[in-house]
């Protein structure tokens, strides 16, 4: 009976150890996204003068869409990737309308094209048929 208890305890501990050891994303991935979101938020904040309430909300939205954009870039390619990124950028911009005042929102939309370009294309890489 004692052997069964020991075996059961060992099996239970082993199962929990294996279950908690399988993380789909590493903490360093999240750290990189958080760093990018911090940098981008600070850059916007220097122009938008976000309030203490707006700043964490703004950063949260930026971080969310950085993750979604990275995911789209990893999964998709070509036109599908570009379409997904355009859609994500439009949703992010609309969500910022709920956080920012109207003057801030107008300035945000102007700054967004400089601070968060979709994709930079080198004219040398464009084929003659694609022009």
C-alpha positions in Angstrom: 0.0 0.0 0.0 2.8 2.4 0.9 4.5 1.7 -2.5 1.3 2.6 -4.3 1.1 5.9 -2.4 4.7 6.8 -3.3 4.1 5.8 -6.9 1.0 7.9 -7.1 2.7 10.9 -5.5 5.6 10.6 -7.9 3.3 10.3 -10.9 1.3 13.3 -9.8 4.3 15.5 -9.2 5.8 14.4 -12.6 2.5 15.2 -14.4 2.3 18.7 -12.8 6.0 19.4 -13.6 5.5 18.5 -17.3 2.2 20.4 -17.6 3.8 23.7 -16.2 7.0 23.4 -18.2 5.3 23.8 -21.6 4.9 27.5 -22.4 4.1 28.4 -26.0 5.9 31.7 -25.8 8.9 32.6 -23.8 9.1 35.5 -21.4 11.9 37.1 -23.5 9.4 37.5 -26.4 7.1 39.4 -24.1 9.9 41.5 -22.9 10.8 42.5 -26.4 7.2 43.5 -27.2 6.9 45.4 -23.9 10.2 47.3 -24.7 8.9 48.1 -28.2 5.6 49.3 -26.8 7.4 51.4 -24.2 9.6 53.1 -26.8 6.7 53.8 -29.1 4.5 55.1 -26.3 7.3 57.4 -25.2 7.8 58.7 -28.7 4.0 59.4 -29.1 3.8 60.9 -25.6 6.5 63.5 -26.4 4.1 64.8 -29.1 0.6 64.0 -27.6 1.2 64.9 -23.9 -0.8 61.9 -22.7 -2.3 62.2 -19.2 -1.7 59.8 -16.4 -4.9 57.9 -17.2 -4.2 57.8 -21.0 -0.6 56.6 -20.8 -1.2 53.0 -19.6 -4.2 52.6 -21.8 -2.3 53.8 -24.8 0.7 51.5 -24.0 -1.7 48.5 -23.6 -3.2 49.1 -27.0 0.2 49.6 -28.7 1.5 46.4 -27.1 -1.5 44.4 -28.1 -1.2 45.5 -31.8 2.5 44.9 -31.9 1.9 41.3 -30.8 -0.9 40.9 -33.4 1.3 42.5 -36.2 4.3 40.2 -35.3 1.9 37.2 -35.4 0.6 38.3 -38.8 4.1 38.8 -40.2 5.1 35.3 -39.0 2.0 33.6 -40.5 1.4 35.5 -43.7 3.3 36.7 -46.7 2.9 39.1 -49.6 -0.5 40.7 -50.2 -2.1 38.7 -47.4 0.4 40.1 -44.9 -0.1 43.6 -46.1 -3.9 43.3 -46.0 -3.7 42.0 -42.4 -1.4 44.8 -41.3 -3.6 47.4 -42.9 -6.6 46.0 -41.1 -4.7 45.8 -37.8 -3.5 49.4 -38.1 -7.0 50.6 -38.9 -8.4 48.8 -35.8 -5.6 50.2 -33.6 -6.3 53.7 -34.8 -10.0 53.3 -34.1 -9.3 52.0 -30.6 -7.1 55.1 -29.9 -10.1 57.3 -30.6 -11.6 56.0 -27.3 -8.4 56.9 -25.4 -7.4 60.3 -26.9 -9.0 63.7 -27.0 -10.0 64.9 -30.5 -7.0 67.2 -30.9 -4.7 64.4 -29.7 -6.4 61.9 -32.0 -5.9 64.1 -35.1 -2.2 64.5 -34.3 -1.9 60.8 -33.6 -3.3 59.9 -37.0 -0.7 62.3 -38.6 2.2 60.8 -36.5 1.2 57.2 -37.1 2.5 57.1 -40.7 5.9 58.3 -39.5 6.1 56.3 -36.3 4.5 53.0 -37.4 5.0 52.6 -41.2 3.4 49.4 -42.5 6.4 48.3 -44.6 9.3 50.0 -46.2 9.8 48.9 -49.8 13.1 49.4 -51.6 12.4 50.5 -55.2 15.2 48.3 -56.4 13.4 45.2 -55.1 10.2 45.9 -57.0 9.9 43.9 -60.2 9.0 45.7 -63.5 5.7 43.9 -63.7 4.7 45.0 -60.1 4.9 48.7 -60.9 
